[in-house]
Amino acid sequence: MRTTFVSLAALVFLLPAASPAQDQRAALEKIAREMGATGLKSLEYTGSGTSFAVGQSPAPGMPWPRFVVKSYGRLVNYETASFREEVVRTQGEDPPRGGGLQPIRGELRQVLFVSGDRAWNLAGAAAVPAPVASAERQLQLWATPHGVVQAALAHSASLDGRAFTIAVPKRFRLRATVSDRGLVETVEGAVAHPVVGDLPIEIRYSDYRDFGGVKFPMKIRQSAGGFPALDLTVGDVRPNVAADIQIPDGIRQAADPYAQVSTQMVADGVWYLTGGTHHSVVIEMKDHVVLVEAPLDESRVAAVVREARTLAPGKPIRYVVNSHHHFDHSGGLRAAASEGATVITHEINRPFFDRALKAPAAIAPDRLATSGKTGTVEGVRDRRVLTDGARIVEIHHIAGNLHDDGLLMVYLPKEKLLIQADTYTPVPANSPPPTPPSPFTVNLSDNITRLGLNVDQVLPLHGRIVPIAELNRAAGRSP
């Protein structure tokens, strides 16, 4: 087996004092035989159902957005600790509320991979690194009914009644429960998470059927953070199929993509920091720095912080402005808070981030957890102004936007710059704007007009800098 599978080392033992180890292993081997996990090297299953975009709710405390899964397929190789997952989904809610690449027009196909510690996605024919997804995808692989049994056997986990526990340091922990028939029926656990510290996961398996000696559930229901994440009806299962999942050379040889920061000065003391999928903006004040957006995870924000210190030496990051609470846009807030920065977010998000910044991150203690700090969060209702007497930074609520109830945008009136996330992402240059326009973009345009903002350039936190005329065209308005 691959080294990463062997690294499933630190198992949590729950061995009853009076039970011999060989009896415990015999009990696990019996479960493996009953399920057909013994000697199972690979597995492919397909189905359809409903999925939910974890971490993309319209507001904290609301369920994740729902989508229709037209087709779902996962190919797992247990020997190499890898899988390929392909999902075709369509819009599930009208009007669209929340994230998850909404609104989807027609069908959206996503192809996701993990192999050991490497995670990547396909964007067209190109492999794109996705390191922030690595731990969660490893959990998904070993939380499959046969994966969790194989992991338990590989490391001599012990039964506590009808349950056994495995843990991968700095990645995840799992506790599986078997039915009286010896079939895995629930897997509960948590995965190390950049926003909430540890994200709870629960998977329920039911309606097992036999496929050439391998028993597999026809119903899979999963939750994350207490809300539904997947409801899948399995249609077909193929044991021991060819599953040669290779890490692309570009992924294998790539340095940490989140550590690559490209800098563009867009005005005196204002820099657009790109590199990868999510961007930030550094704004220099007289005696401190304002950072707009701390996305993805700790490694990305550490790179952004290093760059900010180079751009404005000797000036601490006093504030980090969070555009909204979605996980991909807030995954670096704990890292920013460990630097002593105060988080500014919409008031609706403040209780959520108060809790998130105090979370212990027990599975993989991060910089905030080890710093002894808990972070400070300040809320904005409609508008807040930051100024040093020379530069003015306005923070505005994007009212009524269906993407997120607590969306904030940043406006620099002197420089005529607008910074926003997810309400408008420019299409490639010389491409026609989407038809019909995204309701998120139409709402952004309406808010700019309502507030009387005099914008020359838009700095999207995805994509590229564009003139305001391009945003207006995307919103179906005359330039």
DRENDO-1510 file (C-alpha; in Angstrom, 1 decimal, always signed):
<recs>
REC; n; res; u; v; w
REC; 1; MET; +0.0; +0.0; +0.0 .
REC; 2; ARG; +1.0; +3.6; -0.6 .
REC; 3; THR; +2.8; +5.4; +2.2 .
REC; 4; THR; -0.2; +7.7; +2.8 .
REC; 5; PHE; -2.3; +4.7; +3.7 .
REC; 6; VAL; +0.3; +3.4; +6.0 .
REC; 7; SER; +0.2; +6.8; +7.7 .
REC; 8; LEU; -3.1; +5.8; +9.1 .
REC; 9; ALA; -1.1; +5.1; +12.1 .
REC; 10; ALA; -2.4; +6.6; +15.3 .
REC; 11; LEU; -5.5; +4.6; +15.9 .
REC; 12; VAL; -7.6; +5.2; +19.0 .
REC; 13; PHE; -7.9; +2.0; +20.8 .
REC; 14; LEU; -11.1; +1.2; +22.8 .
REC; 15; LEU; -10.1; -2.3; +23.9 .
REC; 16; PRO; -12.1; -3.9; +26.7 .
REC; 17; ALA; -9.6; -5.0; +29.4 .
REC; 18; ALA; -10.8; -8.6; +29.4 .
REC; 19; SER; -10.9; -9.2; +25.6 .
REC; 20; PRO; -7.9; -10.8; +23.9 .
REC; 21; ALA; -6.5; -8.9; +20.9 .
REC; 22; GLN; -6.9; -11.9; +18.7 .
REC; 23; ASP; -10.6; -12.1; +19.5 .
REC; 24; GLN; -11.0; -8.5; +18.5 .
REC; 25; ARG; -9.2; -9.0; +15.2 .
REC; 26; ALA; -11.3; -12.1; +14.6 .
REC; 27; ALA; -14.4; -10.0; +15.1 .
REC; 28; LEU; -13.2; -7.4; +12.6 .
REC; 29; GLU; -12.3; -10.1; +10.1 .
REC; 30; LYS; -15.8; -11.5; +10.4 .
REC; 31; ILE; -17.2; -8.1; +9.5 .
REC; 32; ALA; -14.9; -7.8; +6.6 .
REC; 33; ARG; -15.9; -11.3; +5.3 .
REC; 34; GLU; -19.6; -10.5; +5.7 .
REC; 35; MET; -19.2; -7.2; +3.8 .
REC; 36; GLY; -16.9; -8.6; +1.1 .
REC; 37; ALA; -14.1; -6.3; +2.1 .
REC; 38; THR; -11.5; -9.0; +2.4 .
REC; 39; GLY; -9.3; -8.7; -0.6 .
REC; 40; LEU; -11.3; -5.9; -2.1 .
REC; 41; LYS; -8.8; -3.7; -4.0 .
REC; 42; SER; -11.1; -1.3; -5.8 .
REC; 43; LEU; -14.7; -0.3; -6.1 .
REC; 44; GLU; -16.8; +1.8; -8.4 .
REC; 45; TYR; -20.3; +2.9; -7.6 .
REC; 46; THR; -22.8; +5.1; -9.4 .
REC; 47; GLY; -26.1; +6.7; -8.6 .
REC; 48; SER; -28.1; +9.9; -8.4 .
REC; 49; GLY; -29.9; +12.0; -5.8 .
REC; 50; THR; -29.4; +15.3; -4.0 .
REC; 51; SER; -26.3; +17.1; -3.0 .
REC; 52; PHE; -25.7; +20.2; -0.9 .
REC; 53; ALA; -22.9; +22.8; -1.1 .
REC; 54; VAL; -21.2; +22.6; +2.3 .
REC; 55; GLY; -20.1; +25.9; +3.7 .
REC; 56; GLN; -22.1; +27.9; +1.1 .
REC; 57; SER; -25.3; +28.7; +3.0 .
REC; 58; PRO; -27.1; +32.1; +2.5 .
REC; 59; ALA; -26.4; +32.9; +6.1 .
REC; 60; PRO; -24.7; +31.2; +9.1 .
REC; 61; GLY; -27.0; +28.6; +10.7 .
REC; 62; MET; -29.0; +28.0; +7.5 .
REC; 63; PRO; -28.9; +24.7; +5.6 .
REC; 64; TRP; -26.4; +24.3; +2.7 .
REC; 65; PRO; -27.8; +25.0; -0.8 .
REC; 66; ARG; -29.5; +22.1; -2.5 .
REC; 67; PHE; -28.7; +20.7; -6.0 .
REC; 68; VAL; -30.1; +17.9; -8.1 .
REC; 69; VAL; -27.5; +15.2; -8.7 .
REC; 70; LYS; -28.3; +13.9; -12.2 .
REC; 71; SER; -25.4; +11.4; -12.1 .
REC; 72; TYR; -22.8; +10.5; -9.6 .
REC; 73; GLY; -19.8; +8.2; -9.9 .
REC; 74; ARG; -16.9; +7.4; -7.6 .
REC; 75; LEU; -14.0; +5.1; -8.4 .
REC; 76; VAL; -12.0; +4.1; -5.4 .
REC; 77; ASN; -8.6; +2.4; -5.2 .
REC; 78; TYR; -7.9; +1.2; -1.7 .
REC; 79; GLU; -4.4; +0.0; -2.5 .
REC; 80; THR; -3.2; +3.5; -3.5 .
REC; 81; ALA; -5.5; +5.5; -1.3 .
REC; 82; SER; -7.1; +7.3; -4.2 .
REC; 83; PHE; -10.4; +8.1; -5.8 .
REC; 84; ARG; -11.9; +9.8; -8.8 .
REC; 85; GLU; -15.4; +11.4; -8.3 .
REC; 86; GLU; -17.5; +12.7; -11.1 .
REC; 87; VAL; -20.7; +14.6; -10.4 .
REC; 88; VAL; -23.2; +16.2; -12.8 .
REC; 89; ARG; -25.6; +18.5; -11.0 .
REC; 90; THR; -28.3; +20.9; -11.8 .
REC; 91; GLN; -29.9; +23.8; -10.0 .
REC; 92; GLY; -32.1; +22.7; -7.1 .
REC; 93; GLU; -33.5; +25.9; -5.8 .
REC; 94; ASP; -35.2; +28.8; -7.6 .
REC; 95; PRO; -34.4; +31.5; -6.9 .
REC; 96; PRO; -30.8; +30.5; -6.2 .
REC; 97; ARG; -29.7; +31.2; -2.7 .
REC; 98; GLY; -26.2; +30.8; -1.4 .
REC; 99; GLY; -23.0; +29.6; -3.1 .
REC; 100; GLY; -21.9; +26.4; -4.9 .
REC; 101; LEU; -21.3; +28.0; -8.3 .
REC; 102; GLN; -25.0; +29.1; -8.5 .
REC; 103; PRO; -26.9; +29.9; -10.6 .
REC; 104; ILE; -26.3; +26.7; -12.7 .
REC; 105; ARG; -27.6; +27.0; -16.2 .
REC; 106; GLY; -28.1; +23.6; -17.7 .
REC; 107; GLU; -25.7; +21.0; -16.2 .
REC; 108; LEU; -22.5; +21.5; -14.2 .
REC; 109; ARG; -19.9; +18.6; -14.4 .
REC; 110; GLN; -17.3; +18.4; -11.7 .
REC; 111; VAL; -14.4; +15.9; -11.6 .
REC; 112; LEU; -12.5; +15.6; -8.3 .
REC; 113; PHE; -9.5; +13.5; -7.3 .
REC; 114; VAL; -7.5; +12.6; -4.3 .
REC; 115; SER; -4.4; +10.3; -4.1 .
REC; 116; GLY; -2.7; +10.2; -0.8 .
REC; 117; ASP; -2.1; +13.8; +0.4 .
REC; 118; ARG; -2.7; +15.2; -3.1 .
REC; 119; ALA; -6.1; +16.6; -4.1 .
REC; 120; TRP; -6.9; +18.2; -7.4 .
REC; 121; ASN; -9.8; +19.0; -9.8 .
REC; 122; LEU; -10.3; +19.0; -13.5 .
REC; 123; ALA; -11.0; +22.4; -15.1 .
REC; 124; GLY; -11.7; +21.4; -18.7 .
REC; 125; ALA; -8.7; +19.3; -19.5 .
REC; 126; ALA; -6.4; +21.0; -16.9 .
REC; 127; ALA; -5.6; +19.5; -13.5 .
REC; 128; VAL; -5.9; +22.2; -10.8 .
REC; 129; PRO; -4.5; +21.7; -7.3 .
REC; 130; ALA; -7.0; +21.7; -4.5 .
REC; 131; PRO; -4.9; +21.2; -1.3 .
REC; 132; VAL; -7.6; +22.7; +0.9 .
REC; 133; ALA; -9.8; +19.6; +0.0 .
REC; 134; SER; -7.2; +17.0; +0.8 .
REC; 135; ALA; -8.1; +16.1; +4.3 .
REC; 136; GLU; -11.8; +15.9; +3.6 .
REC; 137; ARG; -11.4; +13.7; +0.6 .
REC; 138; GLN; -9.1; +11.4; +2.5 .
REC; 139; LEU; -11.9; +11.1; +5.1 .
REC; 140; GLN; -14.4; +10.4; +2.3 .
REC; 141; LEU; -12.3; +7.6; +1.0 .
REC; 142; TRP; -11.7; +5.8; +4.3 .
REC; 143; ALA; -15.3; +6.5; +5.5 .
REC; 144; THR; -16.7; +4.3; +2.7 .
REC; 145; PRO; -18.1; +1.1; +4.2 .
REC; 146; HIS; -15.3; -1.1; +3.0 .
REC; 147; GLY; -12.6; +1.5; +3.4 .
REC; 148; VAL; -13.3; +2.0; +7.1 .
REC; 149; VAL; -13.2; -1.8; +7.7 .
REC; 150; GLN; -9.9; -2.2; +5.8 .
REC; 151; ALA; -8.3; +0.7; +7.7 .
REC; 152; ALA; -9.4; -0.9; +11.0 .
REC; 153; LEU; -7.9; -4.2; +10.0 .
REC; 154; ALA; -4.7; -2.7; +8.7 .
REC; 155; HIS; -4.0; -1.2; +12.1 .
REC; 156; SER; -5.6; -3.7; +14.5 .
REC; 157; ALA; -8.4; -1.4; +15.7 .
REC; 158; SER; -10.5; -2.9; +18.5 .
REC; 159; LEU; -14.2; -3.2; +18.8 .
REC; 160; ASP; -16.1; -1.4; +21.5 .
REC; 161; GLY; -19.3; -3.3; +21.4 .
REC; 162; ARG; -20.3; -2.8; +17.8 .
REC; 163; ALA; -18.1; +0.2; +17.1 .
REC; 164; PHE; -14.4; +0.9; +16.2 .
REC; 165; THR; -12.4; +4.1; +15.9 .
REC; 166; ILE; -9.6; +5.2; +13.6 .
REC; 167; ALA; -7.8; +8.5; +13.5 .
REC; 168; VAL; -5.2; +10.1; +11.2 .
REC; 169; PRO; -3.3; +12.8; +13.0 .
REC; 170; LYS; -3.8; +16.4; +11.7 .
REC; 171; ARG; -6.4; +15.0; +9.2 .
REC; 172; PHE; -9.5; +13.3; +10.6 .
REC; 173; ARG; -11.0; +10.9; +13.0 .
REC; 174; LEU; -13.8; +8.3; +12.4 .
REC; 175; ARG; -16.0; +6.0; +14.5 .
REC; 176; ALA; -17.9; +3.3; +12.7 .
REC; 177; THR; -20.8; +1.3; +14.0 .
REC; 178; VAL; -21.9; -2.0; +12.5 .
REC; 179; SER; -25.4; -3.5; +12.5 .
REC; 180; ASP; -26.2; -6.8; +14.2 .
REC; 181; ARG; -25.7; -8.3; +10.7 .
REC; 182; GLY; -22.1; -7.2; +10.7 .
REC; 183; LEU; -22.6; -4.4; +8.1 .
REC; 184; VAL; -21.3; -0.8; +8.6 .
REC; 185; GLU; -24.4; +1.4; +9.2 .
REC; 186; THR; -23.0; +4.7; +10.5 .
REC; 187; VAL; -19.6; +6.5; +10.3 .
REC; 188; GLU; -19.3; +9.5; +12.5 .
REC; 189; GLY; -16.3; +11.7; +12.8 .
REC; 190; ALA; -14.7; +15.1; +12.1 .
REC; 191; VAL; -12.2; +16.5; +9.7 .
REC; 192; ALA; -9.6; +19.3; +10.4 .
REC; 193; HIS; -11.2; +22.5; +8.9 .
REC; 194; PRO; -9.7; +25.9; +8.4 .
REC; 195; VAL; -12.9; +27.8; +9.3 .
REC; 196; VAL; -14.5; +26.0; +12.2 .
REC; 197; GLY; -11.5; +24.0; +13.6 .
REC; 198; ASP; -13.1; +20.6; +13.4 .
REC; 199; LEU; -16.0; +20.0; +11.1 .
REC; 200; PRO; -18.4; +17.1; +12.2 .
REC; 201; ILE; -19.3; +14.6; +9.5 .
REC; 202; GLU; -21.9; +11.8; +9.7 .
REC; 203; ILE; -22.6; +9.1; +7.1 .
REC; 204; ARG; -25.5; +6.6; +7.2 .
REC; 205; TYR; -25.5; +3.5; +5.1 .
REC; 206; SER; -28.6; +1.4; +4.5 .
REC; 207; ASP; -30.4; -1.1; +2.2 .
REC; 208; TYR; -27.4; -3.3; +1.5 .
REC; 209; ARG; -27.4; -5.6; -1.6 .
REC; 210; ASP; -24.9; -8.2; -2.8 .
REC; 211; PHE; -22.7; -7.5; -5.9 .
REC; 212; GLY; -20.6; -10.6; -6.5 .
REC; 213; GLY; -20.0; -11.2; -2.9 .
REC; 214; VAL; -19.5; -7.6; -2.0 .
REC; 215; LYS; -22.3; -6.0; +0.0 .
REC; 216; PHE; -22.9; -2.3; -0.6 .
REC; 217; PRO; -25.6; +0.1; +0.5 .
REC; 218; MET; -28.1; +1.4; -1.9 .
REC; 219; LYS; -28.8; +4.5; +0.2 .
REC; 220; ILE; -26.1; +6.9; +1.4 .
REC; 221; ARG; -27.0; +9.9; +3.5 .
REC; 222; GLN; -24.4; +12.3; +4.7 .
REC; 223; SER; -24.4; +15.4; +6.9 .
REC; 224; ALA; -21.7; +18.0; +7.6 .
REC; 225; GLY; -21.9; +20.5; +10.3 .
REC; 226; GLY; -25.3; +19.2; +11.3 .
REC; 227; PHE; -27.0; +19.8; +7.9 .
REC; 228; PRO; -27.6; +17.5; +5.0 .
REC; 229; ALA; -24.7; +17.2; +2.6 .
REC; 230; LEU; -25.6; +14.2; +0.3 .
REC; 231; ASP; -28.6; +11.9; -0.2 .
REC; 232; LEU; -27.6; +9.3; -2.8 .
REC; 233; THR; -29.5; +6.4; -4.3 .
REC; 234; VAL; -26.9; +3.9; -5.6 .
REC; 235; GLY; -27.7; +2.3; -9.0 .
REC; 236; ASP; -24.7; +0.1; -9.7 .
REC; 237; VAL; -21.6; -1.3; -7.9 .
REC; 238; ARG; -18.6; -2.9; -9.6 .
REC; 239; PRO; -16.0; -4.5; -7.3 .
REC; 240; ASN; -12.3; -4.9; -8.3 .
REC; 241; VAL; -12.5; -2.8; -11.4 .
REC; 242; ALA; -9.4; -1.3; -13.0 .
REC; 243; ALA; -8.6; +1.9; -11.0 .
REC; 244; ASP; -5.3; +3.3; -12.2 .
REC; 245; ILE; -5.6; +6.8; -10.7 .
REC; 246; GLN; -2.3; +8.6; -11.4 .
REC; 247; ILE; -1.3; +12.0; -9.9 .
REC; 248; PRO; -0.6; +14.3; -12.9 .
REC; 249; ASP; +3.0; +15.4; -13.2 .
REC; 250; GLY; +1.9; +19.0; -12.8 .
REC; 251; ILE; +0.2; +18.2; -9.5 .
REC; 252; ARG; +3.0; +16.0; -8.2 .
REC; 253; GLN; +5.7; +18.6; -9.0 .
REC; 254; ALA; +3.8; +21.7; -8.1 .
REC; 255; ALA; +4.8; +23.7; -5.0 .
REC; 256; ASP; +2.1; +24.8; -2.7 .
REC; 257; PRO; -0.2; +26.8; -5.0 .
REC; 258; TYR; -1.5; +28.8; -2.2 .
REC; 259; ALA; +2.0; +30.1; -1.4 .
REC; 260; GLN; +2.3; +31.7; -4.9 .
REC; 261; VAL; +1.3; +35.4; -4.7 .
REC; 262; SER; +1.4; +37.8; -7.6 .
REC; 263; THR; +1.2; +41.5; -6.9 .
REC; 264; GLN; -0.2; +44.3; -9.0 .
REC; 265; MET; -0.2; +47.9; -7.8 .
REC; 266; VAL; -3.6; +49.4; -8.8 .
REC; 267; ALA; -3.2; +52.8; -7.0 .
REC; 268; ASP; -0.7; +54.4; -4.6 .
REC; 269; GLY; -0.6; +52.1; -1.6 .
REC; 270; VAL; -3.2; +49.7; -3.0 .
REC; 271; TRP; -2.2; +46.2; -4.3 .
REC; 272; TYR; -4.2; +43.4; -5.9 .
REC; 273; LEU; -2.8; +40.1; -4.7 .
REC; 274; THR; -3.6; +37.1; -7.0 .
REC; 275; GLY; -2.2; +33.7; -7.6 .
REC; 276; GLY; -4.6; +30.7; -7.7 .
REC; 277; THR; -8.4; +30.9; -7.5 .
REC; 278; HIS; -8.9; +33.5; -4.7 .
REC; 279; HIS; -7.5; +37.0; -4.4 .
REC; 280; SER; -6.9; +39.6; -1.7 .
REC; 281; VAL; -6.3; +43.3; -1.6 .
REC; 282; VAL; -3.7; +45.2; +0.6 .
REC; 283; ILE; -4.5; +48.8; +1.5 .
REC; 284; GLU; -1.7; +50.8; +3.1 .
REC; 285; MET; -2.7; +53.3; +5.8 .
REC; 286; LYS; -0.4; +55.7; +7.7 .
REC; 287; ASP; +0.6; +53.3; +10.5 .
REC; 288; HIS; -1.1; +50.1; +9.6 .
REC; 289; VAL; -2.5; +47.9; +6.8 .
REC; 290; VAL; -6.0; +46.9; +5.9 .
REC; 291; LEU; -6.3; +43.4; +4.3 .
REC; 292; VAL; -9.4; +42.7; +2.2 .
REC; 293; GLU; -10.2; +39.0; +2.3 .
REC; 294; ALA; -8.4; +36.1; +4.0 .
REC; 295; PRO; -9.5; +33.1; +1.8 .
REC; 296; LEU; -8.9; +29.4; +1.6 .
REC; 297; ASP; -6.7; +28.3; +4.5 .
REC; 298; GLU; -3.7; +29.1; +6.7 .
REC; 299; SER; -1.1; +28.6; +4.1 .
REC; 300; ARG; -2.7; +31.0; +1.6 .
REC; 301; VAL; -3.1; +33.8; +4.2 .
REC; 302; ALA; +0.4; +33.2; +5.5 .
REC; 303; ALA; +1.7; +33.9; +2.0 .
REC; 304; VAL; -0.5; +37.0; +1.7 .
REC; 305; VAL; +0.7; +38.3; +5.1 .
REC; 306; ARG; +4.3; +37.9; +4.0 .
REC; 307; GLU; +3.7; +39.8; +0.9 .
REC; 308; ALA; +1.8; +42.6; +2.8 .
REC; 309; ARG; +4.8; +43.0; +5.1 .
REC; 310; THR; +7.1; +43.4; +2.0 .
REC; 311; LEU; +4.8; +45.9; +0.5 .
REC; 312; ALA; +4.3; +48.0; +3.6 .
REC; 313; PRO; +7.3; +47.2; +5.9 .
REC; 314; GLY; +6.9; +47.9; +9.6 .
REC; 315; LYS; +3.1; +48.3; +9.4 .
REC; 316; PRO; +1.0; +45.7; +11.1 .
REC; 317; ILE; -2.2; +44.3; +9.6 .
REC; 318; ARG; -4.8; +45.9; +11.9 .
REC; 319; TYR; -8.0; +44.9; +10.1 .
REC; 320; VAL; -9.0; +42.1; +7.8 .
REC; 321; VAL; -12.3; +42.7; +5.9 .
REC; 322; ASN; -14.2; +39.5; +5.3 .
REC; 323; SER; -16.5; +39.7; +2.2 .
REC; 324; HIS; -18.8; +36.9; +3.5 .
REC; 325; HIS; -18.9; +33.8; +5.6 .
REC; 326; HIS; -18.6; +31.1; +2.9 .
REC; 327; PHE; -15.9; +28.7; +3.8 .
REC; 328; ASP; -13.6; +29.4; +0.7 .
REC; 329; HIS; -13.7; +33.1; +1.6 .
REC; 330; SER; -13.1; +32.8; +5.3 .
REC; 331; GLY; -10.7; +29.9; +5.6 .
REC; 332; GLY; -7.8; +32.2; +6.4 .
REC; 333; LEU; -9.5; +34.3; +9.1 .
REC; 334; ARG; -8.1; +32.1; +11.9 .
REC; 335; ALA; -4.6; +32.7; +10.5 .
REC; 336; ALA; -5.2; +36.5; +10.2 .
REC; 337; ALA; -6.5; +36.6; +13.8 .
REC; 338; SER; -3.3; +34.8; +14.9 .
REC; 339; GLU; -1.4; +37.8; +13.5 .
REC; 340; GLY; -3.5; +40.1; +15.8 .
REC; 341; ALA; -5.8; +41.4; +13.0 .
REC; 342; THR; -9.3; +42.4; +13.9 .
REC; 343; VAL; -11.9; +40.7; +11.7 .
REC; 344; ILE; -14.5; +43.0; +10.2 .
REC; 345; THR; -17.6; +41.2; +8.8 .
REC; 346; HIS; -21.3; +41.8; +8.4 .
REC; 347; GLU; -23.2; +41.9; +11.7 .
REC; 348; ILE; -25.1; +38.8; +10.7 .
REC; 349; ASN; -21.8; +36.8; +10.6 .
REC; 350; ARG; -20.3; +38.1; +13.8 .
REC; 351; PRO; -21.7; +35.4; +16.2 .
REC; 352; PHE; -20.6; +32.7; +13.8 .
REC; 353; PHE; -17.0; +34.0; +13.6 .
REC; 354; ASP; -16.9; +34.7; +17.4 .
REC; 355; ARG; -17.5; +31.0; +17.8 .
REC; 356; ALA; -15.2; +29.9; +14.9 .
REC; 357; LEU; -12.3; +31.9; +16.2 .
REC; 358; LYS; -12.6; +30.3; +19.6 .
REC; 359; ALA; -12.9; +26.8; +18.3 .
REC; 360; PRO; -10.0; +24.6; +19.6 .
REC; 361; ALA; -9.0; +22.9; +16.3 .
REC; 362; ALA; -8.3; +19.7; +18.2 .
REC; 363; ILE; -7.5; +17.5; +15.2 .
REC; 364; ALA; -4.9; +19.8; +13.7 .
REC; 365; PRO; -4.0; +22.7; +16.0 .
REC; 366; ASP; -3.3; +25.7; +13.8 .
REC; 367; ARG; -1.5; +29.0; +14.4 .
REC; 368; LEU; -4.5; +30.5; +16.2 .
REC; 369; ALA; -5.0; +27.5; +18.4 .
REC; 370; THR; -1.4; +27.5; +19.4 .
REC; 371; SER; -1.1; +31.3; +19.8 .
REC; 372; GLY; -3.3; +31.5; +22.8 .
REC; 373; LYS; -5.3; +34.2; +21.1 .
REC; 374; THR; -9.1; +34.0; +20.3 .
REC; 375; GLY; -9.4; +36.8; +17.8 .
REC; 376; THR; -11.6; +39.9; +17.7 .
REC; 377; VAL; -14.6; +40.3; +15.5 .
REC; 378; GLU; -16.4; +43.6; +14.7 .
REC; 379; GLY; -19.7; +43.7; +12.8 .
REC; 380; VAL; -20.9; +46.1; +10.1 .
REC; 381; ARG; -24.6; +46.7; +9.5 .
REC; 382; ASP; -24.9; +49.0; +6.5 .
REC; 383; ARG; -21.7; +51.0; +6.3 .
REC; 384; ARG; -18.4; +51.6; +8.0 .
REC; 385; VAL; -15.6; +54.0; +7.2 .
REC; 386; LEU; -11.9; +53.4; +8.0 .
REC; 387; THR; -9.7; +56.4; +7.6 .
REC; 388; ASP; -6.3; +57.7; +8.7 .
REC; 389; GLY; -7.1; +61.3; +7.7 .
REC; 390; ALA; -5.7; +60.9; +4.2 .
REC; 391; ARG; -7.1; +57.6; +2.8 .
REC; 392; ILE; -10.8; +56.7; +3.1 .
REC; 393; VAL; -11.9; +53.0; +3.0 .
REC; 394; GLU; -15.7; +52.5; +2.8 .
REC; 395; ILE; -17.2; +49.2; +3.7 .
REC; 396; HIS; -20.8; +48.7; +2.4 .
REC; 397; HIS; -23.4; +46.0; +2.8 .
REC; 398; ILE; -24.5; +44.6; -0.6 .
REC; 399; ALA; -28.2; +44.6; +0.4 .
REC; 400; GLY; -30.6; +42.0; -0.8 .
REC; 401; ASN; -28.1; +39.8; -2.6 .
REC; 402; LEU; -29.2; +36.1; -2.9 .
REC; 403; HIS; -25.6; +34.8; -2.8 .
REC; 404; ASP; -25.2; +35.7; +0.9 .
REC; 405; ASP; -27.2; +37.8; +3.3 .
REC; 406; GLY; -24.1; +39.3; +4.8 .
REC; 407; LEU; -22.1; +40.3; +1.8 .
REC; 408; LEU; -19.7; +43.3; +2.1 .
REC; 409; MET; -17.9; +45.2; -0.6 .
REC; 410; VAL; -15.1; +47.7; -0.1 .
REC; 411; TYR; -15.0; +51.1; -2.0 .
REC; 412; LEU; -12.1; +53.5; -2.2 .
REC; 413; PRO; -13.7; +56.8; -3.3 .
REC; 414; LYS; -10.5; +58.7; -4.1 .
REC; 415; GLU; -9.1; +55.8; -6.2 .
REC; 416; LYS; -12.6; +54.9; -7.6 .
REC; 417; LEU; -12.0; +51.2; -6.9 .
REC; 418; LEU; -14.6; +48.6; -5.9 .
REC; 419; ILE; -13.6; +45.3; -4.3 .
REC; 420; GLN; -16.2; +42.5; -4.2 .
REC; 421; ALA; -16.5; +38.7; -4.2 .
REC; 422; ASP; -18.8; +36.3; -5.9 .
REC; 423; THR; -21.5; +38.8; -7.0 .
REC; 424; TYR; -19.5; +39.3; -10.2 .
REC; 425; THR; -16.7; +37.2; -11.6 .
REC; 426; PRO; -15.6; +38.4; -15.1 .
REC; 427; VAL; -15.7; +36.0; -18.0 .
REC; 428; PRO; -12.5; +35.6; -20.0 .
REC; 429; ALA; -11.5; +38.6; -22.1 .
REC; 430; ASN; -13.5; +39.0; -25.4 .
REC; 431; SER; -16.1; +36.4; -24.2 .
REC; 432; PRO; -19.8; +37.4; -24.3 .
REC; 433; PRO; -21.4; +38.0; -20.9 .
REC; 434; PRO; -23.7; +35.4; -19.5 .
REC; 435; THR; -27.3; +35.3; -20.7 .
REC; 436; PRO; -29.5; +35.9; -18.8 .
REC; 437; PRO; -27.4; +37.9; -16.4 .
REC; 438; SER; -26.7; +36.5; -13.0 .
REC; 439; PRO; -29.2; +37.8; -10.4 .
REC; 440; PHE; -26.2; +38.3; -8.1 .
REC; 441; THR; -24.5; +40.6; -10.6 .
REC; 442; VAL; -27.7; +42.5; -11.3 .
REC; 443; ASN; -28.1; +43.1; -7.5 .
REC; 444; LEU; -24.5; +44.3; -7.2 .
REC; 445; SER; -25.1; +46.8; -10.0 .
REC; 446; ASP; -28.3; +48.0; -8.3 .
REC; 447; ASN; -26.4; +48.5; -5.0 .
REC; 448; ILE; -23.7; +50.5; -6.7 .
REC; 449; THR; -26.4; +52.8; -8.2 .
REC; 450; ARG; -28.3; +53.0; -4.9 .
REC; 451; LEU; -25.2; +54.1; -3.0 .
REC; 452; GLY; -24.1; +56.5; -5.6 .
REC; 453; LEU; -20.6; +55.0; -5.9 .
REC; 454; ASN; -18.4; +56.5; -8.5 .
REC; 455; VAL; -16.4; +53.4; -9.7 .
REC; 456; ASP; -13.8; +53.2; -12.4 .
REC; 457; GLN; -12.4; +49.8; -11.8 .
REC; 458; VAL; -13.7; +46.6; -10.2 .
REC; 459; LEU; -11.3; +44.3; -8.3 .
REC; 460; PRO; -13.1; +40.9; -8.2 .
REC; 461; LEU; -11.8; +38.5; -5.6 .
REC; 462; HIS; -12.0; +35.9; -8.4 .
REC; 463; GLY; -10.9; +36.6; -11.9 .
REC; 464; ARG; -9.3; +39.8; -13.2 .
REC; 465; ILE; -9.5; +43.6; -12.8 .
REC; 466; VAL; -12.1; +45.1; -15.2 .
REC; 467; PRO; -13.6; +48.5; -15.9 .
REC; 468; ILE; -17.0; +49.2; -14.5 .
REC; 469; ALA; -18.4; +49.1; -18.0 .
REC; 470; GLU; -17.7; +45.4; -18.2 .
REC; 471; LEU; -19.6; +44.8; -15.0 .
REC; 472; ASN; -22.5; +46.8; -16.3 .
REC; 473; ARG; -22.6; +44.7; -19.5 .
REC; 474; ALA; -22.6; +41.6; -17.4 .
REC; 475; ALA; -25.6; +42.9; -15.5 .
REC; 476; GLY; -27.5; +43.7; -18.8 .
REC; 477; ARG; -27.0; +47.4; -18.4 .
REC; 478; SER; -25.6; +49.8; -20.9 .
REC; 479; PRO; -22.0; +50.7; -20.3 .
</recs>
